[in-house]
Structures are given as C-alpha cells and as structure tokens.
Amino acid sequence: MEQLHARNVVIGTGAMGSATAYHLAKRGEPVLLLEQFAIGHDRGSSHGVARITRHSYADPRYARLMLDAFRAWKDLEVDAGQNLYLRTGGLSFCPPQVDYVAQVAASLAAIDIPHRRMSGRALRHAFPVFDLPDDTDVVFEPDAGLLAAARAIALQRELARQFGGDQTRVLAECPVRSIDLEGNKPVVLTDALRISADRLIVTAGAWAGRLLPQFPVALRPTRQQVLYFRPNDPAPFAPGRFPVFIHKGADALDDFYGMPEYQGCGVKVARHGGPEVDPDTMDRAIDPAYLEIIHHFLKRSIPALVEASIERTEVCLYTTTPDEHFRLGSRPDCPNLIMASPCSGHGFKFSCLIGRVLADLATQGATDIDIEPWKL
Ligand SMILES: Cc1cc2nc3c(=O)[nH]c(=O)nc-3n(C[C@H](O)[C@H](O)[C@H](O)COP(=O)(O)OP(=O)(O)OC[C@H]3O[C@@H](n4cnc5c(N)ncnc54)[C@H](O)[C@@H]3O)c2cc1C
C-alpha cells in the first residue's frame, strides 16, 4: 500500500466538497479531493442542472445566512467569469391554516429583502398558470431564482485546479474505506493508499454517517424523485414568466416545489421528502404512485401541466439530521477532522458559502460567518 501525506484531504466531490476545494486552493492551500465514483456522477445529492435559491425561509437564521450565501455565489461568478445565478422570482404558498408564509414574510422583512405578500386570487392575476384557491397565503420574493448546479460544481473544481496547479489533486473512483482517528493526525485508507492528513474534511453526503460513525447526530438518507414536464405551450413556463415555487401543506407529505424550464430539461416538479434508503442499493425507477401524487398536486395548483408529457426523471438523495438542521464543524477532541452534514434537502444554495466556512475552519480554526446555530 502506498503511503502519502497530504495537508488537506477532502472526501467527496459533490456540491460541498468541490466548494471546499475551491476555497482552499484560492487561499494557496494544497488539496487532495477523493471521490468514490466518477466525477460528476448521478448517485448522490448534487446532480441535475439547477437548484432553487432564495432568502425565503421560515427560520430567520437561514434567511440571514442566505445574505452571506448570495455574496459567496457572486464572488464565485467573478472568479469564474461566468453567470451562475438566474433571477426568476420565487413563490412560497400554503393553505390559510398553515403559518409558513407568515413566517417567511417575517424573515424577509427582518433582513430587508423585497417581497410581496398576496392572496391566491392576486397570484392568479400575477401568474395565471397558478390556479389556487382565493384564500391561499402567498409571498413572492423577486430575488429568488436558480443556480446552475452542475456547472457551478464543475467550475469550482476547475478553479481549484487553476488556483492550485499541481497542488490540487482529484482522485476519482477512489472510495475511502475507513478513517483512523487514533493517532495525532487523521489517516484515510483507500484500496491502494494510506493517507495521513494534517486536516481531513468530510463532505461525503449520504455516505457520511457510514464513513464517520462518530458523527455526533444520526444522518438519514432518503430517496427523492424528480419529474420534468414538457408542456404543450412552453411559453408561460419560461424563466421570467414562471417563478421557482415552494408549496407547504398542512402535513409533511404535502410539500412540493418546482422551477421553470431551464436548459431544455422541462419544468421541474417534485415532492419534498421520501423513504429512508441505503444509498448503495437505492431503486432508481420512479414509483407509479408518486406520479399520481404529483398529478394530484398539479390538478389543484398548476393545471396546465396535468396533460404535459414527462420529459425526464431523476432519483436523488437527501440526507437529514433528526431536526433537519445543518451540522458543521469539528469535535473539540479532534480539531483536524472537519465535518459537514449534507444539509438535508436545501443545502445547495448554501454550498459555496459552506465550502468557504469549511476552508476557514480547516485553515484558521474559526470563521467570521455566523454558524453558531449549526455548530457541532
Ligand atoms: C432532488 C433534490 C433537489 C434538491 N433541490 C435543492 C434546491 O432546489 N435548493 C437547494 O438549496 N438544495 C437542494 N437540494 C439539496 C442539495 O442538492 C444538497 O444539500 C447538496 O447537493 C448536498 O451536497 P453534498 O456535497 O453534501 O452531497 P453529494 O453531492 O452526495 O456529495 C457527496 C460525495 O461524496 C462522495 N463519497 C461518499 N462517500 C465516499 C467515500 N467513502 N469515498 C470517496 N467519496 C465518497 C459521494 O460519491 C459524493 O460524490 C436538493 C437535493 C436533491 C436530492
């Protein structure tokens, strides 16, 4: 077995690991990125062309963190010389007995983000494809939009190479089999390498719990199914006319989201949540019952999509903590092991910022971003 020493080892090349590598390399740090599958694979949580971004959070702590996250994406766009954020506007809506929209509006007001609260009736006037009952509670955030997910992740790895040159190494098809924390430095074992790391950053997504049994909270991978629709008349579903949206129902099985047609993929619609699975043996086919659930949602909210054909489908993983909050940082007894939970179903919009935070923690042991609510 070959023995290696590395200053910074990052496990995982998804959204979080690629962002961490970019931020480390940008500050002159050498990085060794390890990935168990091919680069850009579709077996984790980060594949797909786009993700929703928004300040619209019921929990004001996430809304506030998004101020830093929007800045981090802007800085990345400058470094990359490319635009990654598409402003589409975003709707959050719920039935009148649910207080989600009231909380989102309060969070947006607290951080001075422009927004407009309206009824289902006013929404039908503003966006006629949404056919919702008059008493639906709605808030519109003009700055919500899309992030070009796959392109952003690839660009961050590319920038890590540009900033780091030979100091940035990416090893694909290189599964980490175990992590040894017994000595004074973490040791990572792959099939062919024994790597002793000054700092080890674990961004292993749905596999993190298995790789790090010492992660202080349980991590639960769940299966998510995503549908892309091809409407007969695509014009009302184009960015600029159709916003990203989030529907919060009265119970957890009644949460849906979607986004406009983007890069020829169709209009994305999905239900938030799914059954717990083993990430290695997850079924990749869409359940017929799930199609029914989505059609039922479309009938009562976006009827113009009911007859649309399904252009493509995706199956993907969320990984949640028991309280569904992020967990970031290191354990006091092991400061050179830095861990990031995979941030449930809403981590992508924070990923560029989280990469910066993990790089701060690795290189300075602290960060100026307020991560107090999510610290391990
Ligand atoms: C369907 C879906 C829709 C979503 N929509 C949104 C959205 O609209 N907005 C938003 O903000 N967020 C969204 N999210 C959440 C967001 O995409 C995730 O929070 C984010 O992608 C998680 O990235 P990650 O790097 O932690 O995990 P991953 O992308 O899964 O990366 C982990 C990587 O680690 C590798 N790995 C694991 N174990 C090992 C090992 N032993 N050795 C080597 N490599 C290993 C894996 O192969 C993988 O490549 C969505 C998620 C899904 C699934």
The ligand as an SDF file (V2000), in Angstrom:
LIG
                    3D

 53 58  0  0  0  0  0  0  0  0999 V2000
  -33.7260   16.1420   -5.7690 C   0  0  0  0  0  0  0  0  0  0  0  0
  -33.0190   17.1770   -4.9680 C   0  0  0  0  0  0  0  0  0  0  0  0
  -33.3780   18.5000   -5.1070 C   0  0  0  0  0  0  0  0  0  0  0  0
  -32.7330   19.4690   -4.3620 C   0  0  0  0  0  0  0  0  0  0  0  0
  -33.1070   20.7640   -4.5430 N   0  0  0  0  0  0  0  0  0  0  0  0
  -32.4370   21.7390   -3.8800 C   0  0  0  0  0  0  0  0  0  0  0  0
  -32.7370   23.0930   -4.1570 C   0  0  0  0  0  0  0  0  0  0  0  0
  -33.5710   23.4020   -5.0120 O   0  0  0  0  0  0  0  0  0  0  0  0
  -32.0500   24.0460   -3.4830 N   0  0  0  0  0  0  0  0  0  0  0  0
  -31.0940   23.7390   -2.5620 C   0  0  0  0  0  0  0  0  0  0  0  0
  -30.5230   24.6490   -1.9710 O   0  0  0  0  0  0  0  0  0  0  0  0
  -30.7780   22.4420   -2.2890 N   0  0  0  0  0  0  0  0  0  0  0  0
  -31.4090   21.4500   -2.9270 C   0  0  0  0  0  0  0  0  0  0  0  0
  -31.1040   20.1350   -2.7030 N   0  0  0  0  0  0  0  0  0  0  0  0
  -30.0830   19.8000   -1.6930 C   0  0  0  0  0  0  0  0  0  0  0  0
  -28.6750   19.8830   -2.2150 C   0  0  0  0  0  0  0  0  0  0  0  0
  -28.6170   19.4540   -3.5560 O   0  0  0  0  0  0  0  0  0  0  0  0
  -27.7670   19.0640   -1.2900 C   0  0  0  0  0  0  0  0  0  0  0  0
  -27.8350   19.6280    0.0170 O   0  0  0  0  0  0  0  0  0  0  0  0
  -26.3290   19.0800   -1.7640 C   0  0  0  0  0  0  0  0  0  0  0  0
  -26.2370   18.7410   -3.1310 O   0  0  0  0  0  0  0  0  0  0  0  0
  -25.5150   18.1020   -0.9210 C   0  0  0  0  0  0  0  0  0  0  0  0
  -24.1930   18.0560   -1.4460 O   0  0  0  0  0  0  0  0  0  0  0  0
  -23.0920   17.1420   -0.7780 P   0  0  0  0  0  0  0  0  0  0  0  0
  -21.7930   17.5360   -1.4010 O   0  0  0  0  0  0  0  0  0  0  0  0
  -23.2050   17.2180    0.7010 O   0  0  0  0  0  0  0  0  0  0  0  0
  -23.5040   15.6350   -1.1570 O   0  0  0  0  0  0  0  0  0  0  0  0
  -23.1910   14.7820   -2.5270 P   0  0  0  0  0  0  0  0  0  0  0  0
  -23.4610   15.5850   -3.7180 O   0  0  0  0  0  0  0  0  0  0  0  0
  -23.9030   13.4960   -2.4070 O   0  0  0  0  0  0  0  0  0  0  0  0
  -21.6410   14.5640   -2.4450 O   0  0  0  0  0  0  0  0  0  0  0  0
  -21.0290   13.6250   -1.5990 C   0  0  0  0  0  0  0  0  0  0  0  0
  -19.9320   12.9740   -2.3940 C   0  0  0  0  0  0  0  0  0  0  0  0
  -19.1290   12.1770   -1.5290 O   0  0  0  0  0  0  0  0  0  0  0  0
  -18.7640   11.0100   -2.2210 C   0  0  0  0  0  0  0  0  0  0  0  0
  -18.3980    9.9710   -1.2400 N   0  0  0  0  0  0  0  0  0  0  0  0
  -19.2100    9.4540   -0.2890 C   0  0  0  0  0  0  0  0  0  0  0  0
  -18.5540    8.5130    0.4090 N   0  0  0  0  0  0  0  0  0  0  0  0
  -17.3170    8.4560   -0.1030 C   0  0  0  0  0  0  0  0  0  0  0  0
  -16.1950    7.6460    0.2030 C   0  0  0  0  0  0  0  0  0  0  0  0
  -16.2380    6.7110    1.1550 N   0  0  0  0  0  0  0  0  0  0  0  0
  -15.0650    7.8140   -0.5230 N   0  0  0  0  0  0  0  0  0  0  0  0
  -14.9980    8.7690   -1.5180 C   0  0  0  0  0  0  0  0  0  0  0  0
  -16.0600    9.5350   -1.8640 N   0  0  0  0  0  0  0  0  0  0  0  0
  -17.2010    9.3940   -1.1500 C   0  0  0  0  0  0  0  0  0  0  0  0
  -20.0420   10.6580   -2.9800 C   0  0  0  0  0  0  0  0  0  0  0  0
  -19.8410    9.7350   -4.0180 O   0  0  0  0  0  0  0  0  0  0  0  0
  -20.4730   12.0290   -3.4550 C   0  0  0  0  0  0  0  0  0  0  0  0
  -19.9160   12.3520   -4.7140 O   0  0  0  0  0  0  0  0  0  0  0  0
  -31.7140   19.1280   -3.4330 C   0  0  0  0  0  0  0  0  0  0  0  0
  -31.3400   17.7910   -3.2950 C   0  0  0  0  0  0  0  0  0  0  0  0
  -31.9670   16.8240   -4.0600 C   0  0  0  0  0  0  0  0  0  0  0  0
  -31.5510   15.3990   -3.8940 C   0  0  0  0  0  0  0  0  0  0  0  0
  1  2  1  0
  2  3  1  0
  2 52  2  0
  3  4  2  0
  4  5  1  0
  4 50  1  0
  5  6  2  0
  6  7  1  0
  6 13  1  0
  7  8  2  0
  7  9  1  0
  9 10  1  0
 10 11  2  0
 10 12  1  0
 12 13  2  0
 13 14  1  0
 14 15  1  0
 14 50  1  0
 15 16  1  0
 16 17  1  0
 16 18  1  0
 18 19  1  0
 18 20  1  0
 20 21  1  0
 20 22  1  0
 22 23  1  0
 23 24  1  0
 24 25  2  0
 24 26  1  0
 24 27  1  0
 27 28  1  0
 28 29  2  0
 28 30  1  0
 28 31  1  0
 31 32  1  0
 32 33  1  0
 33 34  1  0
 33 48  1  0
 34 35  1  0
 35 36  1  0
 35 46  1  0
 36 37  1  0
 36 45  1  0
 37 38  2  0
 38 39  1  0
 39 40  1  0
 39 45  2  0
 40 41  1  0
 40 42  2  0
 42 43  1  0
 43 44  2  0
 44 45  1  0
 46 47  1  0
 46 48  1  0
 48 49  1  0
 50 51  2  0
 51 52  1  0
 52 53  1  0
M  END
$$$$
